[in-house]
Amino acid sequence: MNDTPFERPRLHTNSQTVSLSFESSLIQSCMRLDAPDELVLDYTRAMMGFLLFNPAPRSILMIGLGGGSMLKYMHKHLPDADLTVVEINQDVIDMRHDFLIPPDSDRLRIVCDDGARFVRKPPHTYDVILVDGFTGQGLPEALCSRSFYQHCRAALNPGGWLVANVQADTEQTREVMRRLGKAFAGALISAESDEGGNDIAIAGSAEGLAQGLARFEANWASLTPVHQQILAVSSSRFQRALLKSVRLSVPPPAA
């Protein structure tokens, strides 16, 4: 557990939703009371883009819990996936009951720890790592440094994927993309979320990107209708990013 004081999360409730924010911050997580496992915020839907590359991951690490929207979605719709969440703020974890997050089990655990520290020496490697660790001031430097991304890459299984929410197009976004590109040897694509307020980066390997493009239609067809529904907007954006990335990585023919 981390003993450093953190911003206290704020809970907002009305007749339809429960939401989470920090001081001087926009809503960071939202749950519909009549559909608690639904992905309400558009960026959370786009972060499920890893399913376009691996429709059935077996082990997923998530850094940053928030209101647990993505965790609940994956717990319900990826029943064969083992889920680990690392959240640095115990006050956020203490709100899990307000957001109807399932209790820990043999396939789900929430750990109070520093995500950057955890990923340096993880207990095992993962098929997917999701990074969505924001504070009221934005993306912490510890969760977007080049060394952090290098540790994430080392914590992935062969063929694994890192998915990072880096918010909208800002100078920090461009710097984060440069760091990600260096850590993953350029094997990186990104796409805007449904409403364009967040950039979602997916990084892996050059071979993985090429295979992802070759298998894109087959992977899409293998997804359940609920996955296809949430990825209906962002899937075409990821496919265009894949086409551009793979095309740029192919050397021109010899003269």
C-alpha positions as CSV (number, residue, x, y, z in Angstrom):
1,M,0.0,0.0,0.0
2,N,1.1,3.6,-0.7
3,D,1.0,6.0,2.3
4,T,1.3,9.2,0.2
5,P,-1.8,11.5,0.6
6,F,-3.9,11.7,-2.5
7,E,-6.9,13.7,-3.7
8,R,-10.1,12.4,-2.3
9,P,-12.4,11.1,-4.9
10,R,-15.9,12.6,-5.1
11,L,-19.0,10.6,-5.6
12,H,-21.9,12.1,-7.6
13,T,-25.3,10.4,-7.7
14,N,-28.6,11.1,-9.3
15,S,-31.6,9.0,-10.2
16,Q,-29.8,7.5,-13.3
17,T,-26.1,7.5,-12.7
18,V,-23.2,7.3,-10.2
19,S,-20.1,9.2,-11.2
20,L,-16.5,9.7,-9.9
21,S,-14.4,12.9,-10.1
22,F,-11.5,14.5,-8.3
23,E,-11.2,18.1,-7.2
24,S,-11.1,20.5,-10.1
25,S,-11.6,17.6,-12.5
26,L,-14.1,16.4,-15.1
27,I,-16.1,13.3,-14.6
28,Q,-13.6,10.4,-14.8
29,S,-16.0,7.4,-14.4
30,C,-19.7,7.0,-14.8
31,M,-22.1,4.1,-14.2
32,R,-25.7,3.8,-15.3
33,L,-27.8,2.4,-12.4
34,D,-29.9,0.4,-14.8
35,A,-26.9,-1.0,-16.7
36,P,-23.9,-1.1,-14.3
37,D,-21.7,-3.1,-16.6
38,E,-22.2,-0.8,-19.6
39,L,-19.3,1.4,-20.9
40,V,-20.8,4.8,-20.6
41,L,-17.8,7.0,-21.4
42,D,-16.6,6.9,-25.0
43,Y,-12.9,6.5,-24.2
44,T,-13.6,3.3,-22.2
45,R,-15.2,1.8,-25.3
46,A,-12.2,2.7,-27.5
47,M,-9.8,1.2,-24.9
48,M,-11.4,-2.2,-25.6
49,G,-9.7,-1.9,-29.0
50,F,-7.3,-4.6,-28.0
51,L,-10.0,-7.1,-28.8
52,L,-9.4,-6.4,-32.5
53,F,-6.0,-8.0,-32.0
54,N,-6.7,-10.5,-29.3
55,P,-10.4,-11.4,-29.0
56,A,-9.8,-13.8,-26.1
57,P,-7.0,-12.6,-23.8
58,R,-6.3,-14.9,-20.8
59,S,-4.5,-12.4,-18.5
60,I,-5.1,-8.6,-18.2
61,L,-3.4,-6.1,-16.0
62,M,-5.2,-2.7,-15.5
63,I,-3.4,0.3,-14.0
64,G,-6.0,2.7,-12.5
65,L,-9.4,1.6,-11.2
66,G,-11.6,4.7,-11.2
67,G,-15.2,3.6,-11.0
68,G,-14.3,0.2,-12.5
69,S,-16.3,0.5,-15.7
70,M,-13.7,-1.4,-17.9
71,L,-13.1,-3.9,-15.1
72,K,-16.8,-4.7,-14.8
73,Y,-17.2,-4.9,-18.5
74,M,-14.3,-7.3,-18.9
75,H,-15.4,-9.4,-15.9
76,K,-18.8,-9.9,-17.4
77,H,-17.9,-10.3,-21.1
78,L,-14.4,-11.9,-20.9
79,P,-15.2,-14.8,-18.5
80,D,-12.0,-16.7,-19.3
81,A,-9.7,-13.7,-18.6
82,D,-7.8,-13.3,-15.3
83,L,-8.0,-9.7,-14.2
84,T,-5.6,-7.7,-12.0
85,V,-6.2,-4.1,-11.2
86,V,-3.5,-1.8,-9.5
87,E,-4.9,1.4,-8.0
88,I,-2.7,3.7,-5.9
89,N,-5.5,5.5,-4.1
90,Q,-7.2,3.4,-1.4
91,D,-10.1,5.9,-1.2
92,V,-10.9,5.0,-4.8
93,I,-10.8,1.3,-4.0
94,D,-13.1,1.9,-1.0
95,M,-15.8,3.1,-3.5
96,R,-15.9,-0.2,-5.2
97,H,-19.3,-1.0,-3.6
98,D,-20.8,2.3,-4.8
99,F,-19.9,1.2,-8.3
100,L,-21.0,-2.4,-7.9
101,I,-17.6,-3.8,-8.6
102,P,-17.5,-7.5,-8.0
103,P,-15.5,-8.8,-5.0
104,D,-12.1,-10.3,-5.4
105,S,-12.1,-13.9,-6.5
106,D,-9.8,-16.5,-8.1
107,R,-10.0,-14.5,-11.4
108,L,-10.2,-10.9,-10.1
109,R,-8.1,-9.0,-7.7
110,I,-7.7,-5.3,-6.9
111,V,-4.3,-4.3,-5.4
112,C,-3.5,-1.0,-3.7
113,D,-0.1,-0.1,-5.0
114,D,1.9,2.3,-7.3
115,G,1.3,1.0,-10.8
116,A,4.7,2.2,-12.0
117,R,6.3,0.2,-9.1
118,F,4.1,-2.8,-9.7
119,V,5.0,-3.2,-13.3
120,R,8.7,-3.1,-12.6
121,K,8.4,-6.5,-10.9
122,P,5.1,-8.0,-11.8
123,P,4.1,-11.5,-10.5
124,H,3.8,-12.7,-14.0
125,T,3.4,-11.5,-17.6
126,Y,0.1,-10.5,-19.3
127,D,-1.6,-10.6,-22.6
128,V,-2.9,-7.1,-22.2
129,I,-2.0,-4.1,-20.1
130,L,-4.4,-1.2,-19.8
131,V,-3.1,2.1,-18.5
132,D,-5.8,4.6,-17.3
133,G,-4.3,6.2,-14.2
134,F,-5.4,9.8,-14.1
135,T,-5.5,12.2,-11.2
136,G,-7.3,15.6,-11.0
137,Q,-4.2,17.1,-12.6
138,G,-4.1,14.7,-15.5
139,L,-1.7,11.9,-16.4
140,P,1.0,11.4,-13.8
141,E,4.6,11.5,-15.1
142,A,5.3,8.1,-13.5
143,L,2.7,6.5,-15.8
144,C,3.9,8.0,-19.0
145,S,7.7,7.9,-18.8
146,R,9.8,6.0,-21.3
147,S,11.0,3.7,-18.5
148,F,7.5,3.0,-17.4
149,Y,6.6,1.9,-21.0
150,Q,9.7,-0.2,-21.2
151,H,8.7,-2.0,-18.1
152,C,5.2,-2.5,-19.5
153,R,6.7,-4.0,-22.6
154,A,8.8,-6.4,-20.5
155,A,5.7,-7.3,-18.6
156,L,3.8,-8.4,-21.7
157,N,3.6,-12.0,-23.0
158,P,4.9,-12.5,-26.6
159,G,2.2,-11.0,-28.8
160,G,0.9,-8.9,-25.9
161,W,-0.6,-5.4,-26.2
162,L,-0.4,-2.2,-24.2
163,V,-3.4,0.1,-24.3
164,A,-3.0,3.7,-23.0
165,N,-5.4,6.5,-22.6
166,V,-3.5,9.7,-23.2
167,Q,-6.4,12.1,-23.5
168,A,-6.9,14.6,-26.3
169,D,-4.3,16.0,-28.7
170,T,-1.9,18.2,-26.6
171,E,1.8,18.7,-26.5
172,Q,1.9,16.1,-23.7
173,T,0.1,13.7,-25.9
174,R,2.7,14.1,-28.6
175,E,5.5,13.6,-26.1
176,V,3.8,10.5,-24.7
177,M,3.4,9.1,-28.2
178,R,7.1,9.7,-28.8
179,R,8.0,7.8,-25.6
180,L,5.7,5.0,-26.4
181,G,7.1,4.7,-29.9
182,K,10.7,4.5,-28.6
183,A,9.8,1.9,-26.0
184,F,8.0,-0.3,-28.5
185,A,10.4,0.2,-31.4
186,G,7.7,2.1,-33.4
187,A,5.1,-0.6,-33.2
188,L,2.3,1.8,-32.2
189,I,-1.0,3.0,-33.5
190,S,-3.6,5.4,-32.0
191,A,-7.1,6.5,-32.6
192,E,-9.5,9.0,-31.2
193,S,-12.3,7.8,-29.0
194,D,-15.9,8.0,-30.3
195,E,-16.4,11.7,-29.5
196,G,-12.8,12.7,-30.1
197,G,-11.9,13.8,-26.6
198,N,-9.3,11.1,-26.0
199,D,-6.5,9.5,-27.9
200,I,-6.1,5.8,-27.3
201,A,-2.8,4.2,-28.1
202,I,-2.2,0.5,-28.7
203,A,1.4,-0.7,-28.7
204,G,2.9,-4.2,-29.3
205,S,5.3,-5.5,-32.0
206,A,5.7,-4.8,-35.7
207,E,4.8,-8.5,-36.4
208,G,1.7,-8.1,-34.2
209,L,0.5,-5.1,-36.1
210,A,1.0,-6.8,-39.4
211,Q,-0.8,-9.9,-38.2
212,G,-3.5,-7.7,-36.7
213,L,-4.1,-6.1,-40.1
214,A,-4.1,-9.4,-41.9
215,R,-6.6,-10.9,-39.4
216,F,-8.6,-7.8,-38.8
217,E,-11.8,-9.0,-40.5
218,A,-11.6,-12.5,-39.0
219,N,-11.0,-11.1,-35.6
220,W,-13.9,-8.7,-36.0
221,A,-16.2,-11.5,-37.1
222,S,-15.2,-13.6,-34.0
223,L,-16.3,-10.9,-31.6
224,T,-19.6,-11.2,-29.8
225,P,-22.3,-8.7,-30.7
226,V,-21.7,-6.7,-27.5
227,H,-18.0,-6.2,-28.3
228,Q,-18.9,-5.3,-31.9
229,Q,-21.4,-2.7,-30.6
230,I,-19.0,-0.9,-28.3
231,L,-16.2,-0.9,-31.0
232,A,-18.5,0.1,-33.9
233,V,-17.1,3.6,-34.1
234,S,-13.4,3.1,-33.1
235,S,-12.8,-0.1,-35.0
236,S,-12.6,1.7,-38.4
237,R,-10.3,4.3,-36.9
238,F,-8.0,1.6,-35.6
239,Q,-8.1,-0.2,-38.9
240,R,-7.1,3.0,-40.8
241,A,-4.3,3.5,-38.3
242,L,-3.1,-0.1,-38.9
243,L,-3.2,0.3,-42.7
244,K,-1.0,3.5,-42.4
245,S,1.4,1.9,-39.9
246,V,2.0,-1.3,-41.8
247,R,2.3,0.6,-45.1
248,L,4.9,2.9,-43.6
249,S,6.9,-0.1,-42.2
250,V,7.2,-1.9,-45.5
251,P,10.4,-0.8,-47.2
252,P,10.1,0.4,-50.8
253,P,11.0,-2.0,-53.6
254,A,14.6,-2.0,-54.7
255,A,15.4,0.1,-57.8
